[in-house]
Every structure is written in C-alpha cells, then in structure tokens.
C-alpha cells in the first residue's frame, strides 16, 4: 500500500466517523491528531448546522413567548 493510499484511508475513516456521530475528541484520539486540527479539516462534515444546534438548545430552555419572538427576530435579521 502506498503512502498516498494510507492518507486517503485516514481521511475516509475520519469522514465516515464524523458523519456517523463519532465525537470529535474520540476521532482525534483514534487518528492521532489534536481535536483542533481535526475540527479545522472536517468541520464541514459535522452533522448539525449552527441553526439546528440553536433550535435544539432553544427547545431545552423555557422562555416567555415575547422573549422567544424577539430572539427569533434577531436570528432572522442576522441571517442565522
């Protein structure tokens, strides 16, 4: 197996792991890299977007309806 093939295999492993929910720090340990480096290379593959994450967190926090409307207005205005 050539060095290039090993490199491709490493990227394939990382891609499959992240797209199937393996935590970033776990993947970093598996491939012998720092979590920051893995994040820089593979952030675009993480399964949730900022908007989805914001919605998930918002669902966990009880807020008054007026506050929720104001927050939604701010998100729309900022393009989130």
C-alpha positions in Angstrom: 0.0 0.0 0.0 1.4 3.4 -0.9 1.7 6.4 1.4 -1.0 8.2 -0.7 -3.4 5.3 -0.2 -2.9 5.4 3.6 -3.6 9.1 3.6 -6.8 8.6 1.7 -7.8 5.8 4.0 -7.2 8.1 7.0 -9.4 10.8 5.5 -12.1 8.2 4.6 -12.0 6.9 8.2 -12.4 10.4 9.6 -15.2 11.3 7.2 -17.2 8.2 8.0 -16.7 8.5 11.7 -17.8 12.2 11.9 -20.8 11.7 9.6 -21.9 8.9 11.8 -21.8 10.7 15.1 -18.4 9.8 16.5 -17.4 12.6 18.9 -14.6 14.9 17.6 -12.3 14.2 20.6 -12.7 10.4 20.1 -11.9 10.6 16.4 -8.9 12.8 17.1 -7.5 10.2 19.6 -8.1 7.4 17.1 -6.2 9.1 14.3 -3.5 10.5 16.5 -4.3 14.2 16.0 -5.4 17.2 18.0 -9.1 17.9 18.2 -8.4 21.4 16.9 -6.7 20.1 13.8 -9.5 17.6 13.1 -12.1 20.3 13.5 -10.2 22.6 11.1 -10.1 19.8 8.5 -13.5 18.3 8.9 -15.8 20.9 10.4 -17.9 21.0 7.2 -18.8 17.3 7.7 -20.2 17.7 11.2 -23.9 16.6 11.1 -25.6 19.7 12.5 -25.6 23.2 11.4 -25.5 26.3 13.7 -29.2 26.8 13.1 -30.1 23.2 14.0 -27.9 23.4 17.2 -29.5 26.8 18.2 -33.0 25.2 17.7 -32.1 22.2 19.8 -30.7 24.4 22.7 -33.7 26.7 22.5 -36.1 23.8 22.9 -34.4 23.0 26.2 -34.7 26.5 27.7 -38.1 27.6 28.8 -38.6 31.3 27.8 -41.5 33.7 27.7 -43.2 34.0 24.3 -42.2 37.7 23.9 -38.6 36.8 24.5 -38.8 33.9 22.1 -40.3 36.2 19.4 -37.5 38.8 20.0 -34.8 36.1 19.8 -36.3 34.8 16.5 -36.4 38.3 15.1 -32.7 38.7 15.9 -31.8 35.4 14.3 -33.6 36.2 11.1 -32.1 39.7 11.0 -28.6 38.3 11.4 -29.2 35.6 8.7 -28.9 32.7 11.1 
